[in-house]
Amino acid sequence: MNTPCLSRPRGAIRIQDVVKVYDPHGAAVTAVDHCTLDIAPGEICMIVGPSGCGKTSLLNAIAGFHDITSGAIYLDDRLLCGPGRPQSEPGADRVVVFQNGALFPWKTVLDNITFGPLVQGRSTLREAREKARALMADAGLADVESSYPAQLSSGVRRRVEIVRALMNDPSVLLLDEPYRALDSLTKSMMHESLLQTYYRNKVTIFFITHDLEEAIFLGDKVVVMTSRPCRPKKIVTVDIPHPRDHNVLTSRRFRELMDETMSAVHEEAQAAFAAGEREG
């Protein structure tokens, strides 16, 4: 197994008393309610909670896809959004990978990966291809550079999307359930692949999931969110040392952390279920 990267990480995220209200002058649906959370540079922060609780609203605010109602979000002490600036500008320092994917079906893998730096004018074609091929080799993708997305398995497409995101040298990867549709065996392989990529790049990862095993296997910490509106209920520190591989799944400490996290998640799932029944 590769040794974790020792270079200085970037990507400290500070979420400070953030509130997000949709349609404030009408239905006034509060998605995020006075949420405060600190994520250290180079940390893998896993976000879990009931469906519809507001996790993706928080991710979208960090990415700059929509505004916040109050509070502030900082990246490396730089204000992304807050007083006087309700919505952050999207930037190459924060790259999102969604569960449904967004590869261009008419472009090869290599052309998909190099598209961003080329269209932004940040690299020459030669530079972009050299960097892409190096990242692809690290991710085990060297033999698919001429393939099209439709020719690849769903797991390989996800690896391509992660590599494409890393082409921008982001400080933060924002992952919204990227492995949700994968079978358990493929998902397990993707987890180990993501960790190997992380060890080489040491990028901060903000990762939304409903899979508690995934959360604990990957995460440095797991943040359990309340049912809507979203705010941290419990933060579980995952004190399993890196580097990790599938053997940690059978360890006593892993099961203890699963039990601790499951208890908090189950309470919020019950609350969300009860609220749904009342609303119905």
WOVENZI-V790023 format. One record per pair of residues at least 4 apart in sequence whose ideal C-beta (glycine too) atoms are under 8 Angstrom apart, sorted by the first residue. I is the first residue (numbers start at 1). GAP is how many residues later the second one is. If there is no record, write none. Layout:
BEGIN
i: {I/I}
gap: {GAP/GAP}
END
This chain:
BEGIN
i: {1/1/1/2/2/2/2/3/3/4/4/4/4/5/5/5/5/7/9/9/9/9/9/10/10/10/10/10/10/11/11/11/11/11/11/11/11/11/11/11/12/12/12/12/12/12/12/12/12/13/13/13/13/13/13/13/13/13/13/13/14/14/14/14/14/14/14/15/15/15/15/15/15/15/15/15/16/16/16/16/16/16/17/17/17/17/17/17/18/18/18/18/18/18/18/18/18/18/18/19/19/19/19/19/19/19/19/19/20/20/20/20/20/20/20/20/20/20/20/21/21/21/21/21/22/22/22/22/22/23/23/23/24/24/30/30/31/31/31/31/31/32/32/32/32/32/32/32/32/33/33/33/33/34/34/35/35/35/35/35/36/36/37/37/37/39/39/39/39/40/40/41/41/41/42/42/42/43/43/43/43/44/44/44/44/44/44/44/44/45/45/45/45/45/45/45/45/46/46/46/46/46/46/46/46/46/46/47/47/47/47/47/47/47/47/47/48/48/48/48/48/48/48/48/48/48/48/48/49/49/49/49/49/49/49/49/49/49/49/50/50/50/50/50/50/50/50/51/51/52/52/53/53/53/53/53/53/53/53/54/54/54/54/54/55/55/55/55/56/56/56/57/57/57/58/58/59/59/59/59/59/59/60/60/61/61/61/61/61/61/61/61/62/62/62/62/62/62/62/62/63/63/63/63/63/64/64/64/64/64/64/64/64/65/65/66/67/67/67/68/68/68/68/68/68/69/71/72/72/72/72/73/73/73/73/73/74/74/74/74/75/75/75/75/75/76/79/80/80/81/81/81/81/82/90/92/92/92/92/92/93/93/93/93/94/94/94/94/95/95/95/95/95/95/95/96/96/96/96/97/97/97/97/97/97/97/97/97/98/98/98/98/99/99/99/99/99/99/101/101/101/101/102/103/103/103/103/103/103/103/104/104/104/104/105/105/105/106/107/107/107/107/108/108/108/108/108/109/109/109/109/109/109/109/109/109/109/109/110/110/110/110/110/110/110/111/112/112/112/113/113/113/113/113/113/113/114/114/114/114/114/114/114/115/115/116/116/116/116/117/117/117/117/117/117/117/118/118/118/123/123/123/124/125/126/127/128/128/129/130/131/131/132/132/132/132/133/133/133/134/135/135/135/135/136/136/136/136/136/137/137/138/138/138/139/139/139/139/139/139/140/140/141/141/141/141/141/144/144/144/147/147/148/149/149/152/152/152/153/153/154/154/154/154/155/155/155/155/155/155/156/157/158/158/158/158/158/159/159/159/160/161/161/162/162/162/162/162/163/163/165/165/166/166/166/166/166/170/171/171/172/172/172/172/173/173/173/173/173/174/175/175/175/175/176/177/177/177/179/179/179/179/179/179/179/180/180/180/182/182/182/183/184/185/186/187/187/187/188/188/189/190/191/191/191/191/192/192/192/193/194/194/195/195/195/195/195/196/197/198/198/198/199/199/205/207/207/207/209/209/211/212/212/212/212/212/212/213/213/213/214/215/215/215/216/216/216/216/216/216/216/216/217/217/217/217/219/220/220/221/221/221/221/222/222/222/222/222/223/223/223/223/224/224/224/224/224/224/224/224/224/225/225/225/225/225/226/226/226/226/226/226/227/227/227/227/227/228/228/233/233/233/234/234/236/236/236/236/238/239/240/240/240/240/240/240/244/247/248/248/249/250/251/252/253/254/255/256/257/258/259/260/261/262/263/264/265/266/267/268/269/270/271/272/273/274/275/276}
gap: {195/242/244/194/197/198/241/196/240/195/198/238/239/194/195/196/197/195/32/33/193/194/195/31/32/66/161/193/194/28/30/31/64/65/82/159/160/161/192/193/26/27/28/29/62/63/64/65/192/24/25/26/32/49/60/61/62/159/191/193/23/24/25/58/59/60/63/20/21/22/23/24/43/47/56/58/20/55/56/57/58/66/17/18/19/53/54/55/14/16/17/18/40/43/50/52/53/54/55/11/13/14/15/16/49/50/51/52/10/11/12/34/37/38/41/46/47/48/49/7/8/9/10/48/5/6/7/8/9/4/5/6/4/45/198/199/23/26/197/198/199/22/25/26/29/36/197/198/199/21/196/197/198/37/197/23/36/195/196/197/195/196/8/186/195/4/6/165/167/164/180/35/130/163/160/161/162/161/162/177/178/154/160/161/163/174/175/176/177/159/160/161/162/174/175/176/178/161/163/168/169/170/172/173/175/176/177/8/11/12/159/160/161/162/176/178/7/160/161/162/164/167/174/175/176/177/213/217/4/5/6/175/176/177/178/181/184/216/219/175/177/178/215/218/219/221/222/159/221/176/220/172/173/174/175/176/177/215/219/4/171/174/175/176/4/153/170/175/4/120/152/4/9/173/4/172/4/37/115/117/147/149/5/6/4/5/6/7/12/20/26/27/11/13/18/26/32/110/112/144/25/27/31/33/111/16/17/23/24/25/26/27/30/25/31/21/14/19/20/4/5/13/14/18/19/17/11/7/9/10/11/6/7/8/9/15/4/5/6/8/5/18/19/96/97/95/6/5/8/4/5/6/7/4/4/24/28/76/77/78/75/77/78/79/76/77/78/80/70/71/73/75/77/78/79/69/78/79/80/61/64/65/68/76/77/78/79/81/4/78/79/80/77/78/79/80/81/82/48/56/57/60/59/4/9/46/54/57/58/61/7/8/11/45/43/44/45/42/4/5/8/41/4/37/38/39/40/4/27/32/35/36/37/38/39/40/43/51/4/19/22/23/26/35/36/4/37/48/52/19/22/23/47/50/51/54/4/9/11/14/15/18/53/4/49/4/48/51/52/5/6/10/11/14/50/51/5/7/10/4/5/8/4/4/4/4/4/39/4/4/4/36/4/13/31/35/4/9/12/4/4/28/31/32/5/6/8/9/27/4/5/58/59/62/20/23/24/54/57/58/19/53/4/15/18/19/22/8/12/16/4/5/4/8/11/4/5/8/4/33/4/27/28/32/4/27/31/32/34/35/4/4/4/20/21/24/32/4/31/34/4/4/17/4/11/16/32/35/4/34/5/8/4/7/31/35/37/33/32/33/31/32/33/34/30/31/32/33/34/32/30/31/32/33/32/31/32/33/7/8/11/12/30/32/35/29/30/31/4/5/8/4/4/4/4/4/24/27/4/58/4/4/4/23/26/27/4/53/54/4/4/24/4/23/47/48/49/4/4/4/5/7/43/44/13/8/11/12/5/6/4/4/10/46/49/50/53/4/36/45/4/4/7/46/6/20/22/24/38/41/42/45/27/31/32/37/19/17/18/14/15/16/17/13/14/16/35/39/9/11/12/13/8/9/10/11/12/37/40/41/44/5/6/7/8/43/4/5/6/7/42/45/41/42/44/45/48/44/47/31/34/35/27/30/21/24/25/28/19/14/4/8/11/13/14/17/4/4/5/6/5/4/4/4/4/4/4/4/4/4/4/4/4/4/4/4/4/4/4/4/4/4/4/4/4/4/4/4}
END
